[in-house]
Amino acid sequence: MTLRAEQGQADPLASVMWQDMQRTLLGGAPVVFDDRVRVLAPGDAEDSMNVPVLVDASSLGEVTRLLVFAELNPIHKVLEMEPLKAKPLVGFRIKVQQATPIRAAAMTPDGKWHVGGRIVDAAGGGCTVPSLGSGNNDWASRMGEVIGRLWTGKGATRLRLRIMHPMDTGLVPGIPAFYIDHLDFLDASGERLSRLFLYEPVAENPVLTLDLPRHDSVTVVGADNNGNPIEAKITDELREAEI
């Protein structure tokens, strides 16, 4: 059943933070709870630093913006997507500080947010521990390295990639926030297919999944919050894809 938040009906996740999230992240736009916005994640997280999540709002049809947030994390916003020519679907991994509702809000062309979510239980602490990879001797030389592949079929292309980056939250004493800021996905002519904005709670060495129109290659271009560039060409061969 679809519940309309603007009519004061109950939050299906019964979160104490929902009204604050609606006000601060979704603004004054109308909101409707909608089970067509699917958030797939484990009910119990084995690793609080690396919780897999898949958000799929493709059943809504056209979506202009997708926002993912973890309500009880110290940093709420996880990821934003401008689908453009891609499906409003994205897979990623996040850090969670404690048991929390994870929500996805999909905006349709009529200016309405459609919200889905689920609660993930976790032992906690994922946002306040240092990244593991930064302790390796070769960390600096591998930062920004991209490994990815395309799978093409039935008129669409699935892209999956991993980017080496510590994704530090800034919540560990002496370690400033250091994370990938944005990624553009371009076709061979340079036309933008989709765009992602990442935030501190995305897990270290982000693993991302997108569904794009059918293409033989996709170029990923972006930067972290310190201005370090990321650029790679992804094809149907699994390999390091750094340009």
Secondary structure as UniProt FT lines:
FT   STRAND          3..4
FT   HELIX           5..7
FT   TURN            12..13
FT   TURN            16..17
FT   HELIX           18..25
FT   TURN            27..28
FT   STRAND          31..33
FT   TURN            35..36
FT   STRAND          38..40
FT   STRAND          44..45
FT   TURN            48..49
FT   STRAND          51..56
FT   HELIX           58..60
FT   STRAND          65..70
FT   TURN            71..72
FT   STRAND          77..82
FT   TURN            84..85
FT   STRAND          89..94
FT   STRAND          100..107
FT   TURN            109..110
FT   STRAND          113..122
FT   TURN            126..127
FT   HELIX           133..135
FT   TURN            137..138
FT   HELIX           139..142
FT   TURN            143..144
FT   STRAND          146..153
FT   TURN            154..155
FT   STRAND          156..163
FT   TURN            173..174
FT   STRAND          180..186
FT   TURN            188..189
FT   STRAND          192..198
FT   TURN            200..201
FT   STRAND          207..213
FT   STRAND          218..224
FT   TURN            225..226
FT   STRAND          229..234
FT   STRAND          239..240
//
